[in-house]
Every structure is written in structure tokens, then in C-alpha cells.
Amino acid sequence: MQDSYSKSNKDSHTNLRLSELSDDQVFRFLKRYYNEISSTSEDTSKTKSTGIYFETIETLERLNRCLVGISYFLGYAKVDWDDASRGQNKNKINEIVDFYNDLIIDVDLMKVGMSGYDFDPKVRAFIHFVDSVENCRFRSNMKTNLWTTDNFPHDAIFKTIDQFKQYFEERKKIYRSTFNSPEWKGEAKEVEKAISQFKRINQALYVIKFSARDLSEEDLAGLTSDPSSNPYLASRPPSQKLRDFIEWFSSQHIVGNLPWICTWTKVEIDIHKQVRFTIGMVLDDSDQTLSPKQIKSELIGDITRRMKGHWFKPFIIFDVVQLDQIFDHLGVGVIRNIKLPSKRKVDLMLKWYLGVFYQVDAIIQPSNLEAETCFADSRVIQNINYRKLENIKGEQGRKAKLRTGGTAKPQLNWNPFKTIRLH
């Protein structure tokens, strides 16, 4: 079906404008997606095993600005400091000091993040470098206050930066980026082709959080006495139950009876050892408008139906949270209900929905799925409802036959000015 549909829509996306999110837009989203504060967490950084905190995203934003988002590796060198000092350029001196203050990091916090996520190669290299240098000046635990123009140790800092440049150059083959921009742009075109067949569309973004309960001995005894339960499986630790659940869940497509056109999904393990399943959907809104409450209810019902009869059902609990309200807080103007054709609105929708699934990977990529599943193989899974598209195509063909009284016949050339002779 995919080939048949694709061949009939070769030129429908030629004018698609694939605009990308800016770094500022990506980080504004990430700060709301990973919003737990590390300083208020019950655990200390030394006992945390994996996860991303709000402070992690703040640090990544600074490091990306200083290490990635500039033309020449690092923004200021010793010659810049010397020129500014000789010229008594106070503004430039302040810029340099502020720049290197932004490179101060909490190494333990960033290692907690890197244990389950991949960062940009230069960012990862810098964290490893700071961690490897004893008493490195860029460690936050080595400083109580930020540097000022009066106490900035410029000679030591520029020496350390030269060491880091050498460290990175020697390890370039190790620190490679896996982000593929052309790949997600190609998928954007496939989505645009699909939705162009509909009169009206709706979008939805949700996160479903799954966790495994650690039942009491009394509850566990009640389950193991049930003839339909497996005592061996029921006695497994919560982490193993969750892993088994992920392996099963990876083969499921959670959409229920929603009129879906395309979906994007990705999975990660968060700081609470929960499976965080994020799903974005474009829905056919031609016949009815579904409210966020209806969409959430359908997702809950579909998950409940699919888990029925599985041994892990008593142990798995989940919560469905609407995420596209983040767009409202950001004031990005994403319109959920779009009457087609509307190129401007479709461009805006694709920019944000594909941006938060694909572009975010250039900054932070989950890598903490141990189970051998499609989620571990593909960071983002895109599905297009080709069966629905073929049904629409067939319906359009039937309507065309009805209008022509059967099989459409080729029209004859007719000259209205030609004289018709009657016998």
C-alpha cells in the first residue's frame, strides 16, 4: 500500500518549507519537558543512577552556546583578553568573563545525565575532560562564586582551554554525532503528503508514564495463589517486570479507535525509573472534533484493553499526561485544528511536532533502554496510516463512478458551433 500511495503523490510536497526550531526554542521546550529540580529531589547526586533534571538542561544550554553554537570552537582566546585589556575595553572583558563562567559545570549532575543520554560530541568531550582533570577550575565544587573581572584567572583558564582543544582533537573519532537532519526532513515530507488528503486535521501530544509496583508480601501471596498467575514471574523485581513490559509494549501501536493519520513515538527511562512514552499524533478531524479529554480517555482504554490477560497487568501502573499545552505556555501559535489546505499552519505544525521528536536529538538523545526492542533500535518511530489513505482513495474512486453513472468514459471532442443536420 505504501508504494501505491507514494507513486500517486509524487509532487504534493514540492512546496513544503521545512523550517527548523531555533536552539532557543528547543531549550524552552526541554526546560518544560524535564522540569524536576535536582536540588529538591530526595536523592543526592552521588546516589542517582540516571536521569535528566531541569539544571541539566540549563547546563546543556550554556555548553551548547559556548561549545557548539559558535564558528570557531570556543568564543574567546588569550589574544582577545590581551587586546581587551590593553584597550581597556570593559564591555569585552565582561563578555569574556561571562563566557567562561558559563563553562562551569556540576560534573556529578552531568554524569548522571550521560549515564542514560547522549549529548553533542563537544559537550560530552568537555564533561569527560573536566572530570579527568584534578581540581579543574571548571568544576562547580571548586568555586563558591562566579568569576569577576577582578579575580578572573585568565592565564590558567586559557591554558586549560588549550588542553581541552588538544584533548578533543585527539579523540575526534570517539566523539561523533549521530544526528541525521536529512532523514527527519524526508519523513516530514511523507507526513505532509499524507495529511494533504484530508479536509481538517487535529494534533495531539501526550506522554504516558509507566512504572512497576513493588507489591507487599500479602498482595504478592494473593497473586501467586491465583491459578492463572505465574509465581515465578510475579516474584521478579520491579526493574525486571518493567523490562519485560517494555519488550511487549514495543510491539504495540497505541492509538485505540482514534482516527489517526500519522504518529511519532519515542521512549526513555526517567529519573524515577519510569518508562516515559511520548506520542505525537495527527488526527483526521473532518467528521468530528475530539477534545483532549476524549483523546486521553481513548489512550487509557486502549492500553487497558491490550494489557488485559497479561501476567504483568497487576504490577504495571500508568498515567497519561497532555503535553501539547507546553506549546501554549511557549506562545508558539501552534493551532490544533487546521482546515486544509493551509500551508502556513501545516508548516508551523510540522516545525514543532517534528522538531520536538527529531531536532531535540541533536542536543539530548535517550540511550538507556536495555531491552532489545524497536524503541532501542530507533529513537523515533514514525507510523503513517496508509490503510486509511487507501480507503480514502477508494472512496473517491467510487464517488467518481457514481457521478459518471459507472466507469468514467473519455470525453468526445465537441464543437458547439458545428451545424447539426436533422433527418
SELUM-117629 format. One line per 2 residues: number of its first residue (from 1); their letters; for each residue x, y, z of C-alpha. Coordinates in steps of 0.02 Angstrom, whole numbers, plus 50000, padded with zeros to 5 digits. Each point is the difference from the previous one (the first is absolute). Layout:
<kegus>
NUM> a> X Y Z | ...;
</kegus>
This chain:
<kegus>
1> mq> 50000 50000 50000 | 50140 50119 50037;
3> ds> 50072 49989 49824 | 49831 50027 49918;
5> ys> 49964 50151 50107 | 50173 50076 49978;
7> ks> 49996 49985 49810 | 49835 50093 49991;
9> nk> 50065 50146 50104 | 50171 50036 49926;
11> ds> 49980 50188 49987 | 49883 50042 50144;
13> ht> 50143 50055 50116 | 50112 50095 49881;
15> nl> 49959 50166 50082 | 50019 49942 50180;
17> rl> 50108 50124 50097 | 50099 49901 50128;
19> se> 50042 50132 50129 | 50090 49944 50157;
21> ls> 49986 50048 50182 | 50132 50119 50064;
23> dd> 50113 49945 50143 | 49904 50119 50114;
25> qv> 49834 49919 49953 | 50068 49825 50028;
27> fr> 50065 50043 50173 | 49841 50090 50049;
29> fl> 49907 49839 49963 | 50127 49889 50089;
31> kr> 49992 50104 50159 | 49814 49961 50011;
33> yy> 50019 49819 49948 | 50136 49964 50129;
35> ne> 49938 50112 50140 | 50051 49910 50160;
37> is> 50121 50100 50106 | 50152 49902 50058;
39> st> 50023 50102 50159 | 49825 49951 50060;
41> se> 50019 49815 49958 | 50006 49877 50143;
43> dt> 50158 49917 49932 | 50172 50076 50001;
45> sk> 50096 50013 49836 | 50120 49864 50053;
47> tk> 49861 49871 50022 | 49903 50042 49840;
49> st> 50032 49876 49862 | 49925 50081 49845;
51> gi> 49887 50142 49950 | 49979 50178 49941;
53> yf> 49958 50145 50115 | 49954 50180 49966;
55> et> 50177 50052 50049 | 50069 49874 49876;
57> ie> 49907 50087 49859 | 50058 50171 50061;
59> tl> 50180 49939 49997 | 49978 49923 49827;
61> er> 49932 50165 49936 | 50156 50092 50061;
63> ln> 50119 49868 49933 | 49914 49993 49831;
65> rc> 50011 50189 49986 | 50185 50003 50046;
67> lv> 50062 49840 49917 | 49881 49964 49856;
69> gi> 49911 50157 49944 | 50154 50101 49951;
71> sy> 50108 50002 49845 | 50170 49960 50076;
73> fl> 49989 49871 50139 | 50014 50122 50143;
75> gy> 49948 50181 49996 | 50148 50088 50081;
77> ak> 50187 49965 50001 | 50145 50076 50096;
79> vd> 50030 50127 49861 | 49824 50067 50024;
81> wd> 50030 50025 50185 | 50167 50086 49968;
83> da> 49924 50118 49870 | 49854 50044 50114;
85> sr> 50116 50030 50148 | 50120 50112 49902;
87> gq> 49855 50099 49928 | 49912 50005 50169;
89> nk> 49845 49934 49912 | 49893 49964 50154;
91> nk> 49852 49933 49901 | 50109 49874 49910;
93> in> 50085 49949 50163 | 49829 49971 50080;
95> ei> 49946 49896 49848 | 50153 49888 50016;
97> vd> 49977 49974 50187 | 49815 49961 49978;
99> fy> 50040 49878 49859 | 50118 49897 50108;
101> nd> 49882 50008 50150 | 49875 49909 49888;
103> li> 50122 49855 49982 | 49998 49962 50187;
105> id> 49904 49837 50025 | 49941 49879 50134;
107> vd> 50094 49847 49938 | 49904 49876 50108;
109> lm> 49833 50065 49937 | 50055 49990 49818;
111> kv> 50069 49824 50023 | 49830 49948 50068;
113> gm> 49925 50064 49838 | 50132 49920 49888;
115> sg> 49973 49830 50079 | 49835 49989 49906;
117> yd> 50010 50133 49864 | 50114 50055 49859;
119> fd> 50049 50183 49982 | 50084 50096 49860;
121> pk> 50177 49932 49972 | 50087 50160 50056;
123> vr> 49892 50010 50155 | 50036 49819 50047;
125> af> 50185 50027 49970 | 50003 50154 50111;
127> ih> 49911 49910 50143 | 50122 49854 49988;
129> fv> 50147 50120 49992 | 49947 50099 50154;
131> ds> 49970 49837 50093 | 50174 49936 49954;
133> ve> 50097 50154 50057 | 50033 50006 50186;
135> nc> 49940 50162 50080 | 49943 50066 49831;
137> rf> 49946 50182 50013 | 49841 49963 49902;
139> rs> 49933 49887 50138 | 49861 50086 50097;
141> nm> 50058 49919 50163 | 50166 50091 49979;
143> kt> 49915 50170 50005 | 49883 50085 50122;
145> nl> 49966 50152 49890 | 50011 50043 49816;
147> wt> 50155 50089 49935 | 50001 50189 49986;
149> td> 50112 50112 49896 | 50107 50025 50156;
151> nf> 50036 49817 50041 | 49987 49913 49830;
153> ph> 50153 49883 49989 | 50024 50031 49814;
155> da> 50172 49918 49980 | 49943 49838 50084;
157> if> 49834 49999 49907 | 50075 50020 49827;
159> kt> 50129 49866 50040 | 49858 49882 50050;
161> id> 49904 50041 49841 | 50154 49959 49893;
163> qf> 50010 49833 50090 | 49818 49966 49962;
165> kq> 50022 50040 49815 | 50142 49875 49991;
167> yf> 49896 49873 50098 | 49856 50014 49875;
169> ee> 50109 49997 49844 | 50083 49839 50057;
171> rk> 49829 49918 50027 | 49898 50062 49853;
173> ki> 49966 49824 49939 | 49924 49955 50168;
175> yr> 49888 50152 50013 | 49889 49989 49847;
177> st> 49826 50071 49974 | 49860 49878 49954;
179> fn> 49871 50134 49956 | 49938 49987 49820;
181> sp> 49907 50157 49946 | 49959 49945 49820;
183> ew> 49917 49842 50069 | 49869 50091 50102;
185> kg> 49970 50126 49862 | 49958 49856 49884;
187> ea> 49876 49935 50126 | 49922 50173 50012;
189> ke> 49963 49991 49815 | 49914 49832 50022;
191> ve> 49890 50073 50136 | 49956 50151 49893;
193> ka> 49949 49885 49857 | 49888 49899 50116;
195> is> 49905 50144 50079 | 49972 50086 49833;
197> qf> 49862 49872 49966 | 49889 50064 50141;
199> kr> 49884 50149 50025 | 50043 50036 50181;
201> in> 50131 49934 50121 | 50032 50006 50186;
203> qa> 50163 49974 50095 | 50035 49926 50171;
205> ly> 50157 49975 50105 | 49997 49888 50154;
207> vi> 50121 49914 50117 | 49952 49836 50082;
209> kf> 50101 49952 50154 | 50009 49816 50047;
211> sa> 50073 49932 50161 | 50005 49830 50087;
213> rd> 49925 49983 50173 | 50097 49913 50138;
215> ls> 49856 49906 50082 | 49997 49952 50182;
217> ee> 50026 49818 50050 | 49815 49984 50038;
219> dl> 49948 50068 49829 | 50130 49892 49914;
221> ag> 49940 49844 50091 | 49823 50036 49940;
223> lt> 50061 50011 49820 | 50108 49844 50007;
225> sd> 49855 49899 50070 | 49898 50044 49845;
227> ps> 50008 49848 49883 | 50008 50116 49849;
229> sn> 50156 50089 50063 | 50181 49946 49982;
231> py> 50086 50002 50172 | 50173 50011 49922;
233> la> 49957 50152 49895 | 49903 50082 50141;
235> sr> 50150 49988 50116 | 50117 50092 49881;
237> pp> 50069 50168 50059 | 49912 50158 49934;
239> sq> 50144 50042 49883 | 49985 49831 49913;
241> kl> 49811 50015 49989 | 50021 50169 49918;
243> rd> 50127 49931 49877 | 49881 49858 49952;
245> fi> 49861 50127 49980 | 50107 50109 49884;
247> ew> 50039 49850 49889 | 49814 49963 49984;
249> fs> 49950 50183 49983 | 50122 50032 49858;
251> sq> 49892 49893 49885 | 49842 50098 50040;
253> hi> 49933 50152 49906 | 49900 50097 50127;
255> vg> 49866 50099 49908 | 49838 49912 50045;
257> nl> 49856 50051 49888 | 50070 50174 49970;
259> pw> 49991 50056 49816 | 50188 50011 49986;
261> ic> 50093 50051 49844 | 50178 49992 50067;
263> tw> 50088 49978 50166 | 50174 50025 50073;
265> tk> 50058 49909 50155 | 50157 49991 50106;
267> ve> 50041 49921 50166 | 50121 50033 50143;
269> id> 50026 49953 50182 | 49983 50152 50112;
271> ih> 50078 50043 50168 | 49863 49905 50094;
273> kq> 50034 49839 49903 | 49839 50025 49903;
275> vr> 49976 49963 49816 | 49960 50167 49920;
277> ft> 49908 49967 49836 | 49973 50159 49897;
279> ig> 49876 49995 49857 | 49957 50135 49874;
281> mv> 49849 49977 49887 | 49920 50081 49850;
283> ld> 49815 49954 49997 | 49865 50010 49867;
285> ds> 49882 50134 50064 | 49887 50006 49846;
287> dq> 49847 49918 50079 | 50019 50040 50185;
289> tl> 50106 50105 50116 | 50079 49901 50141;
291> sp> 50037 50090 50163 | 50163 49967 50096;
293> kq> 49895 49911 50132 | 49927 49881 49869;
295> ik> 50172 49965 49927 | 50072 49963 50173;
297> se> 49853 49886 50040 | 50026 49901 49839;
299> li> 50186 49978 50036 | 49963 49938 50176;
301> gd> 49868 49880 49936 | 50113 49930 49864;
303> it> 50144 49967 50121 | 49883 49918 50126;
305> rr> 49924 49886 49866 | 50170 49949 49933;
307> mk> 50070 49956 50173 | 49849 49894 50047;
309> gh> 50050 49820 50025 | 50188 50033 50009;
311> wf> 50092 49943 50155 | 50074 50172 50034;
313> kp> 49834 50094 50002 | 49982 50000 50193;
315> fi> 50173 50075 50015 | 50000 50137 49868;
317> if> 49922 50169 50038 | 49995 50146 49880;
319> dv> 49948 50180 49981 | 49957 50097 49841;
321> vq> 50050 50184 49995 | 49959 50126 49864;
323> ld> 50161 50081 49938 | 49948 50117 49861;
325> qi> 49947 50127 50130 | 50187 50038 50007;
327> fd> 49977 50084 49831 | 49869 50114 50079;
329> hl> 50122 50050 50138 | 50134 50035 49870;
331> gv> 49881 50107 49898 | 50055 49919 49838;
333> gv> 49830 50014 49917 | 49980 49815 49956;
335> ir> 49819 49977 49947 | 49926 49831 50044;
337> ni> 49855 50003 49877 | 50054 50040 49823;
339> kl> 49883 50017 49852 | 50093 49945 49844;
341> ps> 50077 50059 49892 | 50097 50121 50110;
343> kr> 50184 49998 49960 | 50051 50123 50136;
345> kv> 49913 49902 50138 | 50064 49831 49938;
347> dl> 50178 50069 49993 | 49984 50062 50179;
349> ml> 49929 49834 50060 | 50139 49898 49917;
351> kw> 50132 50119 50064 | 49952 49969 50182;
353> yl> 49939 49821 50001 | 50145 49933 49897;
355> gv> 50119 50119 50088 | 49963 49930 50174;
357> fy> 50020 49821 49937 | 50149 50016 49883;
359> qv> 50093 50165 50027 | 50010 49973 50187;
361> da> 50111 49849 49963 | 50139 50117 49946;
363> ii> 50009 50058 50181 | 49941 49854 50105;
365> qp> 49966 49819 49948 | 49933 49864 50117;
367> sn> 50116 49849 50001 | 49944 49909 50157;
369> le> 49885 49866 49929 | 50084 49834 50039;
371> ae> 49861 49892 49927 | 50025 49942 49820;
373> tc> 49852 50088 49922 | 49959 50112 49854;
375> fa> 50005 50145 50123 | 50184 49968 50030;
377> ds> 50036 49979 49814 | 49909 50159 49944;
379> rv> 49995 50155 50109 | 49843 50060 49913;
381> iq> 49872 49886 49918 | 49888 50077 49869;
383> ni> 49841 49914 49940 | 49886 50056 49858;
385> ny> 49826 49926 49982 | 50015 49944 49819;
387> rk> 49845 49890 50017 | 49897 50154 50041;
389> le> 50076 50092 49853 | 49960 49857 49881;
391> ni> 49821 49995 50066 | 49982 50186 49961;
393> kg> 50071 49971 49828 | 49875 49859 49971;
395> eq> 49856 50105 50064 | 50047 50141 49882;
397> gr> 50001 49875 49856 | 49826 49936 50045;
399> ka> 49931 50176 50006 | 50074 50037 49830;
401> kl> 49911 49847 49928 | 49835 50053 50076;
403> rt> 50016 50173 49922 | 50031 49925 49827;
405> gg> 49872 49860 50014 | 50131 49863 50003;
407> ta> 50173 49989 49930 | 50060 50170 49945;
409> kp> 50009 50014 49810 | 50116 50112 49902;
411> ql> 49915 50161 49942 | 49970 50025 49813;
413> nw> 50060 50156 49913 | 49845 50109 49972;
415> np> 49988 50160 49897 | 49850 50104 50060;
417> fk> 50005 50103 49840 | 49984 49852 49882;
419> ti> 49832 49984 49912 | 49902 49844 50042;
421> rl> 49897 49931 49855 | 49834 49920 50047;
423> h> 49925 49864 49891;
</kegus>
